[in-house]
Amino acid sequence: MLKKKQSNGYYHCESSIVIGEKNGGEPDDAELVRLSKRLVENAVLKAVQQYLEETQNKNKPGEGSSVKTEAADRNGNDNENNRK
């Protein structure tokens, strides 16, 4: 800022660094197809994983409230024991 302003009113620029490239153009059709295929594949994989998790959780015996009551019985925290 010690140098004289330029004729357009801006300060003198000693140097500049360009980071990355500007991609001003629209993506081409091949790139759009590739991106859309990847999005669909990711969505399908996620849906299949979620389906498998849900079906595996339903098929496991002893899941849910029965596990909690068994644990409570072992720890002596059963409601009937607390009433006595």
N, CA, C and O atoms as CSV, one atom per row, in Angstrom:
chain,resi,resn,atom,element,x,y,z
A,1,MET,N,N,0.822,-1.193,0.000
A,1,MET,CA,C,0.000,0.000,0.000
A,1,MET,C,C,0.861,1.249,0.000
A,1,MET,O,O,0.345,2.366,0.007
A,2,LEU,N,N,2.168,1.059,-0.008
A,2,LEU,CA,C,3.057,2.208,-0.065
A,2,LEU,C,C,3.214,2.723,-1.487
A,2,LEU,O,O,3.618,3.865,-1.708
A,3,LYS,N,N,2.887,1.856,-2.459
A,3,LYS,CA,C,3.012,2.275,-3.857
A,3,LYS,C,C,1.790,3.067,-4.266
A,3,LYS,O,O,0.732,3.002,-3.640
A,4,LYS,N,N,1.971,3.813,-5.334
A,4,LYS,CA,C,0.920,4.678,-5.846
A,4,LYS,C,C,-0.252,3.861,-6.386
A,4,LYS,O,O,-0.045,2.794,-6.964
A,5,LYS,N,N,-1.482,4.350,-6.204
A,5,LYS,CA,C,-2.665,3.688,-6.747
A,5,LYS,C,C,-2.594,3.699,-8.260
A,5,LYS,O,O,-2.016,4.593,-8.877
A,6,GLN,N,N,-3.203,2.674,-8.837
A,6,GLN,CA,C,-3.253,2.592,-10.284
A,6,GLN,C,C,-4.271,3.593,-10.812
A,6,GLN,O,O,-5.027,4.190,-10.045
A,7,SER,N,N,-4.282,3.769,-12.117
A,7,SER,CA,C,-5.195,4.734,-12.729
A,7,SER,C,C,-6.662,4.325,-12.558
A,7,SER,O,O,-7.553,5.173,-12.603
A,8,ASN,N,N,-6.913,3.007,-12.359
A,8,ASN,CA,C,-8.297,2.569,-12.174
A,8,ASN,C,C,-8.748,2.662,-10.707
A,8,ASN,O,O,-9.880,2.297,-10.390
A,9,GLY,N,N,-7.876,3.147,-9.813
A,9,GLY,CA,C,-8.240,3.358,-8.418
A,9,GLY,C,C,-7.819,2.244,-7.485
A,9,GLY,O,O,-7.943,2.377,-6.267
A,10,TYR,N,N,-7.326,1.152,-8.033
A,10,TYR,CA,C,-6.897,0.028,-7.203
A,10,TYR,C,C,-5.439,0.181,-6.816
A,10,TYR,O,O,-4.672,0.868,-7.491
A,11,TYR,N,N,-5.059,-0.478,-5.701
A,11,TYR,CA,C,-3.672,-0.472,-5.285
A,11,TYR,C,C,-2.843,-1.372,-6.189
A,11,TYR,O,O,-3.375,-2.247,-6.872
A,12,HIS,N,N,-1.551,-1.149,-6.185
A,12,HIS,CA,C,-0.622,-1.942,-6.984
A,12,HIS,C,C,-0.604,-3.379,-6.471
A,12,HIS,O,O,-0.569,-3.613,-5.263
A,13,CYS,N,N,-0.628,-4.328,-7.385
A,13,CYS,CA,C,-0.571,-5.744,-7.047
A,13,CYS,C,C,0.815,-6.256,-7.384
A,13,CYS,O,O,1.204,-6.332,-8.549
A,14,GLU,N,N,1.550,-6.604,-6.348
A,14,GLU,CA,C,2.910,-7.091,-6.540
A,14,GLU,C,C,2.893,-8.478,-7.158
A,14,GLU,O,O,3.638,-8.751,-8.099
A,15,SER,N,N,2.050,-9.351,-6.637
A,15,SER,CA,C,1.924,-10.692,-7.197
A,15,SER,C,C,0.568,-11.260,-6.787
A,15,SER,O,O,-0.087,-10.754,-5.876
A,16,SER,N,N,0.166,-12.317,-7.477
A,16,SER,CA,C,-1.090,-12.973,-7.140
A,16,SER,C,C,-0.930,-14.470,-7.323
A,16,SER,O,O,-0.109,-14.930,-8.116
A,17,ILE,N,N,-1.715,-15.213,-6.586
A,17,ILE,CA,C,-1.674,-16.669,-6.648
A,17,ILE,C,C,-3.071,-17.162,-6.987
A,17,ILE,O,O,-4.050,-16.758,-6.359
A,18,VAL,N,N,-3.162,-18.037,-7.983
A,18,VAL,CA,C,-4.435,-18.624,-8.373
A,18,VAL,C,C,-4.509,-20.010,-7.739
A,18,VAL,O,O,-3.637,-20.849,-7.964
A,19,ILE,N,N,-5.559,-20.247,-6.942
A,19,ILE,CA,C,-5.749,-21.537,-6.287
A,19,ILE,C,C,-6.893,-22.251,-6.977
A,19,ILE,O,O,-8.000,-21.720,-7.073
A,20,GLY,N,N,-6.627,-23.452,-7.455
A,20,GLY,CA,C,-7.657,-24.209,-8.148
A,20,GLY,C,C,-7.912,-23.628,-9.517
A,20,GLY,O,O,-7.301,-22.642,-9.930
A,21,GLU,N,N,-8.821,-24.262,-10.199
A,21,GLU,CA,C,-9.181,-23.797,-11.529
A,21,GLU,C,C,-10.653,-23.454,-11.549
A,21,GLU,O,O,-11.466,-24.115,-10.903
A,22,LYS,N,N,-10.982,-22.444,-12.272
A,22,LYS,CA,C,-12.377,-22.102,-12.462
A,22,LYS,C,C,-12.923,-22.938,-13.595
A,22,LYS,O,O,-12.380,-22.951,-14.700
A,23,ASN,N,N,-14.013,-23.638,-13.304
A,23,ASN,CA,C,-14.676,-24.408,-14.341
A,23,ASN,C,C,-15.977,-23.678,-14.663
A,23,ASN,O,O,-17.038,-24.010,-14.134
A,24,GLY,N,N,-15.879,-22.709,-15.513
A,24,GLY,CA,C,-17.027,-21.876,-15.812
A,24,GLY,C,C,-18.072,-22.537,-16.677
A,24,GLY,O,O,-19.225,-22.105,-16.698
A,25,GLY,N,N,-17.689,-23.581,-17.392
A,25,GLY,CA,C,-18.625,-24.227,-18.299
A,25,GLY,C,C,-19.539,-25.215,-17.595
A,25,GLY,O,O,-19.267,-25.648,-16.475
A,26,GLU,N,N,-20.598,-25.553,-18.251
A,26,GLU,CA,C,-21.532,-26.554,-17.745
A,26,GLU,C,C,-20.902,-27.940,-17.884
A,26,GLU,O,O,-20.130,-28.177,-18.813
A,27,PRO,N,N,-21.228,-28.867,-16.960
A,27,PRO,CA,C,-20.698,-30.224,-17.123
A,27,PRO,C,C,-21.287,-30.876,-18.370
A,27,PRO,O,O,-22.437,-30.631,-18.734
A,28,ASP,N,N,-20.480,-31.703,-19.010
A,28,ASP,CA,C,-20.964,-32.349,-20.228
A,28,ASP,C,C,-21.891,-33.510,-19.894
A,28,ASP,O,O,-22.004,-33.911,-18.736
A,29,ASP,N,N,-22.547,-34.042,-20.904
A,29,ASP,CA,C,-23.541,-35.101,-20.718
A,29,ASP,C,C,-22.933,-36.355,-20.103
A,29,ASP,O,O,-23.555,-36.996,-19.256
A,30,ALA,N,N,-21.722,-36.707,-20.523
A,30,ALA,CA,C,-21.082,-37.920,-20.001
A,30,ALA,C,C,-20.838,-37.788,-18.496
A,30,ALA,O,O,-21.034,-38.740,-17.741
A,31,GLU,N,N,-20.414,-36.609,-18.076
A,31,GLU,CA,C,-20.175,-36.393,-16.643
A,31,GLU,C,C,-21.484,-36.435,-15.864
A,31,GLU,O,O,-21.527,-36.984,-14.763
A,32,LEU,N,N,-22.545,-35.867,-16.415
A,32,LEU,CA,C,-23.845,-35.896,-15.753
A,32,LEU,C,C,-24.369,-37.324,-15.622
A,32,LEU,O,O,-24.930,-37.686,-14.589
A,33,VAL,N,N,-24.190,-38.131,-16.656
A,33,VAL,CA,C,-24.620,-39.528,-16.611
A,33,VAL,C,C,-23.823,-40.284,-15.550
A,33,VAL,O,O,-24.385,-41.067,-14.783
A,34,ARG,N,N,-22.522,-40.048,-15.511
A,34,ARG,CA,C,-21.660,-40.722,-14.534
A,34,ARG,C,C,-22.067,-40.345,-13.114
A,34,ARG,O,O,-22.154,-41.215,-12.247
A,35,LEU,N,N,-22.313,-39.076,-12.868
A,35,LEU,CA,C,-22.717,-38.624,-11.536
A,35,LEU,C,C,-24.081,-39.177,-11.140
A,35,LEU,O,O,-24.273,-39.591,-9.996
A,36,SER,N,N,-25.024,-39.186,-12.069
A,36,SER,CA,C,-26.355,-39.692,-11.740
A,36,SER,C,C,-26.315,-41.194,-11.472
A,36,SER,O,O,-27.030,-41.676,-10.593
A,37,LYS,N,N,-25.492,-41.949,-12.213
A,37,LYS,CA,C,-25.350,-43.378,-11.955
A,37,LYS,C,C,-24.778,-43.624,-10.563
A,37,LYS,O,O,-25.224,-44.521,-9.848
A,38,ARG,N,N,-23.792,-42.822,-10.189
A,38,ARG,CA,C,-23.183,-42.982,-8.865
A,38,ARG,C,C,-24.189,-42.668,-7.765
A,38,ARG,O,O,-24.228,-43.357,-6.746
A,39,LEU,N,N,-24.999,-41.636,-7.962
A,39,LEU,CA,C,-26.026,-41.297,-6.973
A,39,LEU,C,C,-27.044,-42.424,-6.822
A,39,LEU,O,O,-27.438,-42.764,-5.706
A,40,VAL,N,N,-27.467,-42.998,-7.937
A,40,VAL,CA,C,-28.443,-44.093,-7.889
A,40,VAL,C,C,-27.828,-45.309,-7.212
A,40,VAL,O,O,-28.475,-45.940,-6.377
A,41,GLU,N,N,-26.585,-45.650,-7.559
A,41,GLU,CA,C,-25.918,-46.799,-6.943
A,41,GLU,C,C,-25.802,-46.612,-5.436
A,41,GLU,O,O,-26.064,-47.543,-4.674
A,42,ASN,N,N,-25.415,-45.428,-5.003
A,42,ASN,CA,C,-25.294,-45.156,-3.567
A,42,ASN,C,C,-26.634,-45.279,-2.872
A,42,ASN,O,O,-26.710,-45.834,-1.776
A,43,ALA,N,N,-27.691,-44.774,-3.485
A,43,ALA,CA,C,-29.025,-44.845,-2.883
A,43,ALA,C,C,-29.495,-46.290,-2.781
A,43,ALA,O,O,-30.082,-46.680,-1.772
A,44,VAL,N,N,-29.243,-47.091,-3.820
A,44,VAL,CA,C,-29.651,-48.495,-3.803
A,44,VAL,C,C,-28.869,-49.252,-2.735
A,44,VAL,O,O,-29.453,-50.035,-1.986
A,45,LEU,N,N,-27.566,-49.033,-2.653
A,45,LEU,CA,C,-26.758,-49.705,-1.641
A,45,LEU,C,C,-27.232,-49.366,-0.233
A,45,LEU,O,O,-27.320,-50.240,0.629
A,46,LYS,N,N,-27.534,-48.100,-0.009
A,46,LYS,CA,C,-28.009,-47.675,1.306
A,46,LYS,C,C,-29.350,-48.324,1.632
A,46,LYS,O,O,-29.568,-48.758,2.763
A,47,ALA,N,N,-30.239,-48.392,0.664
A,47,ALA,CA,C,-31.549,-49.010,0.886
A,47,ALA,C,C,-31.405,-50.500,1.176
A,47,ALA,O,O,-32.094,-51.025,2.051
A,48,VAL,N,N,-30.522,-51.188,0.457
A,48,VAL,CA,C,-30.310,-52.615,0.685
A,48,VAL,C,C,-29.722,-52.847,2.068
A,48,VAL,O,O,-30.144,-53.766,2.770
A,49,GLN,N,N,-28.754,-52.030,2.469
A,49,GLN,CA,C,-28.163,-52.167,3.801
A,49,GLN,C,C,-29.212,-51.962,4.888
A,49,GLN,O,O,-29.259,-52.711,5.863
A,50,GLN,N,N,-30.045,-50.951,4.717
A,50,GLN,CA,C,-31.087,-50.680,5.696
A,50,GLN,C,C,-32.075,-51.844,5.765
A,50,GLN,O,O,-32.493,-52.237,6.855
A,51,TYR,N,N,-32.450,-52.394,4.617
A,51,TYR,CA,C,-33.364,-53.535,4.575
A,51,TYR,C,C,-32.762,-54.740,5.295
A,51,TYR,O,O,-33.435,-55.404,6.083
A,52,LEU,N,N,-31.482,-55.014,5.014
A,52,LEU,CA,C,-30.822,-56.154,5.652
A,52,LEU,C,C,-30.752,-55.968,7.169
A,52,LEU,O,O,-30.990,-56.914,7.920
A,53,GLU,N,N,-30.428,-54.757,7.622
A,53,GLU,CA,C,-30.370,-54.498,9.063
A,53,GLU,C,C,-31.731,-54.714,9.709
A,53,GLU,O,O,-31.826,-55.318,10.777
A,54,GLU,N,N,-32.787,-54.221,9.063
A,54,GLU,CA,C,-34.123,-54.357,9.634
A,54,GLU,C,C,-34.570,-55.811,9.665
A,54,GLU,O,O,-35.155,-56.250,10.655
A,55,THR,N,N,-34.308,-56.568,8.605
A,55,THR,CA,C,-34.746,-57.961,8.583
A,55,THR,C,C,-33.916,-58.813,9.531
A,55,THR,O,O,-34.445,-59.756,10.120
A,56,GLN,N,N,-32.640,-58.512,9.695
A,56,GLN,CA,C,-31.808,-59.271,10.624
A,56,GLN,C,C,-32.220,-58.990,12.065
A,56,GLN,O,O,-32.195,-59.898,12.897
A,57,ASN,N,N,-32.594,-57.761,12.373
A,57,ASN,CA,C,-33.030,-57.423,13.729
A,57,ASN,C,C,-34.351,-58.097,14.071
A,57,ASN,O,O,-34.565,-58.460,15.227
A,58,LYS,N,N,-35.241,-58.277,13.103
A,58,LYS,CA,C,-36.530,-58.929,13.354
A,58,LYS,C,C,-36.361,-60.418,13.577
A,58,LYS,O,O,-37.138,-61.023,14.316
A,59,ASN,N,N,-35.351,-61.026,12.948
A,59,ASN,CA,C,-35.163,-62.471,13.020
A,59,ASN,C,C,-34.386,-62.914,14.247
A,59,ASN,O,O,-34.339,-64.113,14.523
A,60,LYS,N,N,-33.774,-62.005,14.998
A,60,LYS,CA,C,-32.994,-62.382,16.175
A,60,LYS,C,C,-33.935,-62.700,17.330
A,60,LYS,O,O,-34.729,-61.843,17.718
A,61,PRO,N,N,-33.869,-63.904,17.890
A,61,PRO,CA,C,-34.724,-64.218,19.042
A,61,PRO,C,C,-34.182,-63.565,20.300
A,61,PRO,O,O,-32.975,-63.368,20.444
A,62,GLY,N,N,-35.094,-63.231,21.213
A,62,GLY,CA,C,-34.685,-62.655,22.487
A,62,GLY,C,C,-34.414,-61.179,22.448
A,62,GLY,O,O,-33.911,-60.627,23.426
A,63,GLU,N,N,-34.724,-60.520,21.362
A,63,GLU,CA,C,-34.523,-59.075,21.269
A,63,GLU,C,C,-35.708,-58.357,21.893
A,63,GLU,O,O,-36.805,-58.908,21.990
A,64,GLY,N,N,-35.477,-57.144,22.305
A,64,GLY,CA,C,-36.587,-56.316,22.761
A,64,GLY,C,C,-36.771,-56.347,24.262
A,64,GLY,O,O,-35.798,-56.428,25.012
A,65,SER,N,N,-38.026,-56.281,24.706
A,65,SER,CA,C,-38.324,-56.117,26.118
A,65,SER,C,C,-37.969,-57.340,26.941
A,65,SER,O,O,-37.671,-57.203,28.128
A,66,SER,N,N,-37.990,-58.539,26.356
A,66,SER,CA,C,-37.680,-59.740,27.128
A,66,SER,C,C,-36.237,-59.711,27.620
A,66,SER,O,O,-35.949,-60.235,28.696
A,67,VAL,N,N,-35.340,-59.121,26.871
A,67,VAL,CA,C,-33.954,-59.019,27.295
A,67,VAL,C,C,-33.861,-58.096,28.493
A,67,VAL,O,O,-33.122,-58.375,29.437
A,68,LYS,N,N,-34.597,-57.011,28.465
A,68,LYS,CA,C,-34.564,-56.072,29.576
A,68,LYS,C,C,-35.111,-56.709,30.841
A,68,LYS,O,O,-34.550,-56.501,31.916
A,69,THR,N,N,-36.179,-57.473,30.748
A,69,THR,CA,C,-36.744,-58.096,31.947
A,69,THR,C,C,-35.819,-59.177,32.476
A,69,THR,O,O,-35.715,-59.346,33.691
A,70,GLU,N,N,-35.139,-59.918,31.599
A,70,GLU,CA,C,-34.186,-60.918,32.058
A,70,GLU,C,C,-33.032,-60.265,32.787
A,70,GLU,O,O,-32.582,-60.773,33.814
A,71,ALA,N,N,-32.551,-59.156,32.277
A,71,ALA,CA,C,-31.459,-58.448,32.933
A,71,ALA,C,C,-31.917,-57.894,34.277
A,71,ALA,O,O,-31.157,-57.908,35.245
A,72,ALA,N,N,-33.135,-57.415,34.342
A,72,ALA,CA,C,-33.667,-56.889,35.599
A,72,ALA,C,C,-33.793,-58.006,36.615
A,72,ALA,O,O,-33.505,-57.792,37.792
A,73,ASP,N,N,-34.219,-59.205,36.194
A,73,ASP,CA,C,-34.340,-60.345,37.101
A,73,ASP,C,C,-32.977,-60.709,37.678
A,73,ASP,O,O,-32.859,-61.000,38.869
A,74,ARG,N,N,-31.952,-60.692,36.836
A,74,ARG,CA,C,-30.611,-61.050,37.304
A,74,ARG,C,C,-30.073,-60.027,38.285
A,74,ARG,O,O,-29.357,-60.387,39.219
A,75,ASN,N,N,-30.403,-58.765,38.093
A,75,ASN,CA,C,-29.890,-57.713,38.961
A,75,ASN,C,C,-30.742,-57.493,40.196
A,75,ASN,O,O,-30.385,-56.691,41.059
A,76,GLY,N,N,-31.855,-58.189,40.293
A,76,GLY,CA,C,-32.727,-58.009,41.445
A,76,GLY,C,C,-33.554,-56.748,41.374
A,76,GLY,O,O,-34.025,-56.265,42.403
A,77,ASN,N,N,-33.740,-56.210,40.205
A,77,ASN,CA,C,-34.490,-54.965,40.044
A,77,ASN,C,C,-35.899,-55.211,39.566
A,77,ASN,O,O,-36.560,-54.282,39.100
A,78,ASP,N,N,-36.376,-56.426,39.668
A,78,ASP,CA,C,-37.712,-56.743,39.204
A,78,ASP,C,C,-38.728,-56.013,40.079
A,78,ASP,O,O,-38.504,-55.848,41.278
A,79,ASN,N,N,-39.828,-55.581,39.498
A,79,ASN,CA,C,-40.860,-54.844,40.240
A,79,ASN,C,C,-41.429,-55.658,41.384
A,79,ASN,O,O,-41.698,-55.107,42.451
A,80,GLU,N,N,-41.621,-56.950,41.192
A,80,GLU,CA,C,-42.196,-57.776,42.238
A,80,GLU,C,C,-41.246,-57.886,43.423
A,80,GLU,O,O,-41.694,-57.888,44.569
A,81,ASN,N,N,-39.954,-57.976,43.172
A,81,ASN,CA,C,-38.981,-58.069,44.273
A,81,ASN,C,C,-38.928,-56.773,45.059
A,81,ASN,O,O,-38.718,-56.800,46.272
A,82,ASN,N,N,-39.113,-55.639,44.398
A,82,ASN,CA,C,-39.061,-54.348,45.077
A,82,ASN,C,C,-40.269,-54.134,45.956
A,82,ASN,O,O,-40.184,-53.385,46.929
A,83,ARG,N,N,-41.393,-54.763,45.654
A,83,ARG,CA,C,-42.615,-54.589,46.425
A,83,ARG,C,C,-42.576,-55.379,47.712
A,83,ARG,O,O,-43.242,-54.998,48.674
A,84,LYS,N,N,-41.814,-56.478,47.772
A,84,LYS,CA,C,-41.815,-57.373,48.938
A,84,LYS,C,C,-41.122,-56.786,50.120
A,84,LYS,O,O,-41.045,-57.424,51.170
